[in-house]
Amino acid sequence: MPRLLRFRPTGLALLPLLLLVALVSPAGAQDALSIRAFAGTWEGVGVAENSDSLYFGVTTRDLNVRITPRDSGFEVYWTTLIRSGGTPEEPDVRRREASLTFRPTDDSRVFEAVGSENPLSGGVLSWARLHGNTLSVYQMTLNDRGGYELTSYDRALTGAGMEFVFRRIRDGEPVRTVEGRMVKTGG
């Protein structure tokens, strides 16, 4: 029977192992990056799906986001070009754009949108949070029947740029999801 070799890391040989554990451990994943890591202009493409996509197909979207640190908060400006239907000569293209400015809260990972309002009064409640390598922006509204609609924009930094996931949920049911990738095109 062959003799098994035992590996006992000591000294400097232990350092790479400890670094690997720190990078993949849940505790390390909980630490949020600074908003400055997300700063810049990002561009890319996404694909939208909803419950009808099986029958009517998916739509593509051109994505553009600019994240700018402001004092101890930040501003997010985004544009989406939605391509669906039409003809090659006259495609159906819609443009959506929005911006929000966020200020810090008592929790360094959570930001409140300037001008955020109470959904019970017909307003839009908006906030953002940093978690791990992801910046998430949320917006919640109530409809006239007391139901809610929640949209979320997750922007996760990766080695190749940024992954983007948009979700719209109405009364707990998914309405639409857009997934895409972006690259940094400006500082």
C-alpha positions in Angstrom: 0.0 0.0 0.0 1.5 3.4 -1.0 2.4 5.8 1.7 0.3 9.0 1.7 2.2 12.3 1.8 0.9 14.9 4.2 1.1 18.5 3.3 1.6 20.8 6.3 1.8 24.4 5.3 4.2 26.4 7.4 5.5 29.9 7.3 5.2 31.6 3.9 3.6 28.6 2.3 0.6 29.2 4.5 0.1 32.8 3.3 -1.4 32.0 -0.2 -3.8 29.5 1.4 -5.0 32.1 4.0 -5.4 34.7 1.2 -7.6 32.3 -0.8 -9.8 31.5 2.2 -10.2 35.3 2.9 -11.2 35.9 -0.7 -13.9 33.2 -0.9 -15.1 33.3 2.7 -18.6 34.6 3.4 -17.2 37.2 5.8 -14.9 38.6 3.0 -17.9 38.7 0.6 -19.9 40.7 3.0 -17.5 43.7 2.9 -18.8 46.3 0.5 -16.5 48.1 -1.9 -16.4 51.9 -1.9 -18.7 53.7 -4.3 -15.5 55.0 -6.0 -14.9 51.5 -7.4 -18.1 51.9 -9.5 -17.4 55.4 -10.7 -17.2 56.1 -14.4 -19.2 55.6 -17.6 -20.3 52.1 -18.5 -21.8 50.8 -21.7 -23.1 47.5 -22.9 -26.0 45.4 -24.1 -28.8 43.5 -22.3 -31.5 41.0 -23.1 -35.0 41.4 -21.6 -37.2 38.5 -20.8 -40.7 38.2 -19.4 -43.4 35.5 -19.1 -44.4 36.1 -22.8 -40.8 35.7 -24.1 -41.5 32.1 -25.0 -44.1 33.2 -27.5 -43.0 36.7 -28.5 -39.2 36.5 -28.1 -36.8 38.6 -26.2 -35.8 42.2 -26.8 -32.3 43.7 -26.7 -31.3 46.9 -24.9 -28.4 49.2 -25.2 -27.3 50.1 -21.7 -25.4 53.2 -20.5 -24.8 54.2 -16.9 -22.7 56.9 -15.4 -21.9 56.8 -11.7 -20.4 59.9 -10.1 -19.3 60.3 -6.5 -20.8 63.4 -4.9 -19.6 64.5 -1.4 -20.2 61.4 0.7 -22.9 60.1 -1.7 -23.2 59.6 -5.4 -25.3 60.2 -8.6 -26.4 57.5 -11.0 -27.6 58.5 -14.5 -28.7 55.7 -16.9 -30.1 55.4 -20.4 -31.7 52.4 -22.0 -32.5 52.0 -25.7 -35.1 49.4 -26.1 -35.2 47.6 -29.4 -38.4 45.6 -30.1 -40.4 45.0 -33.2 -40.6 47.2 -36.3 -38.8 46.5 -39.5 -35.1 46.6 -40.4 -35.9 49.9 -42.2 -37.9 51.3 -39.3 -37.1 49.5 -36.1 -39.1 50.3 -33.0 -36.7 52.0 -30.7 -37.6 53.6 -27.4 -35.3 55.6 -25.1 -35.6 55.6 -21.3 -33.4 57.7 -19.1 -33.4 58.5 -15.4 -31.1 59.8 -12.7 -31.0 59.6 -9.0 -28.7 61.3 -6.4 -28.0 59.4 -3.2 -26.9 60.5 0.2 -25.5 58.3 3.0 -27.6 56.9 5.9 -26.3 55.8 9.3 -25.4 52.5 7.7 -22.3 53.1 5.4 -23.7 50.4 3.0 -27.1 52.0 2.5 -28.0 55.3 0.7 -31.2 57.2 0.5 -32.3 58.9 -2.7 -32.6 62.6 -2.5 -36.3 63.4 -3.1 -37.5 59.9 -2.2 -41.1 59.9 -1.2 -43.6 57.8 0.7 -45.3 55.2 -1.6 -48.4 55.5 0.6 -48.8 59.1 -0.5 -48.2 58.2 -4.2 -44.5 58.8 -4.2 -41.5 56.7 -5.2 -39.3 55.2 -2.5 -35.7 54.9 -3.7 -32.6 53.7 -2.1 -29.3 52.0 -2.9 -26.9 49.6 -1.1 -23.4 48.3 -1.6 -23.0 44.6 -0.9 -20.0 42.6 -1.8 -19.0 43.7 -5.4 -22.6 44.9 -6.2 -24.2 48.3 -6.2 -28.0 47.8 -6.1 -30.6 50.6 -6.7 -34.2 50.0 -5.7 -37.4 51.8 -6.4 -40.8 51.0 -4.9 -44.3 52.3 -5.8 -47.8 51.3 -4.8 -50.7 51.0 -7.3 -54.3 52.2 -6.8 -55.3 48.8 -5.3 -52.6 48.8 -2.7 -50.3 46.4 -4.5 -46.6 47.2 -5.0 -44.1 47.3 -7.8 -40.4 47.0 -7.0 -37.7 47.5 -9.5 -34.0 46.7 -8.8 -30.9 47.4 -10.7 -27.9 45.3 -9.7 -24.6 46.3 -11.1 -21.8 43.9 -10.1 -18.1 44.5 -10.8 -16.3 41.6 -12.4 -12.8 41.2 -13.8 -14.1 41.9 -17.3 -16.3 45.0 -16.4 -19.8 45.0 -15.0 -22.7 42.6 -15.0 -26.1 44.1 -14.9 -29.5 42.6 -13.8 -32.7 44.6 -13.8 -35.8 43.1 -12.2 -39.4 44.3 -12.1 -41.6 42.6 -9.6 -45.3 43.3 -9.1 -47.0 41.9 -6.0 -44.3 39.3 -5.6 -44.5 38.1 -9.2 -41.7 38.6 -11.7 -42.7 40.9 -14.6 -39.5 41.5 -16.5 -35.8 40.7 -16.2 -33.0 42.3 -18.2 -29.5 40.8 -17.9 -26.4 42.2 -19.6 -22.8 43.1 -19.5 -21.1 46.5 -19.6 -17.5 47.7 -20.0 -16.1 50.9 -18.6 -15.7 53.5 -21.4 -14.9 56.6 -19.4 -13.5 57.8 -16.1 
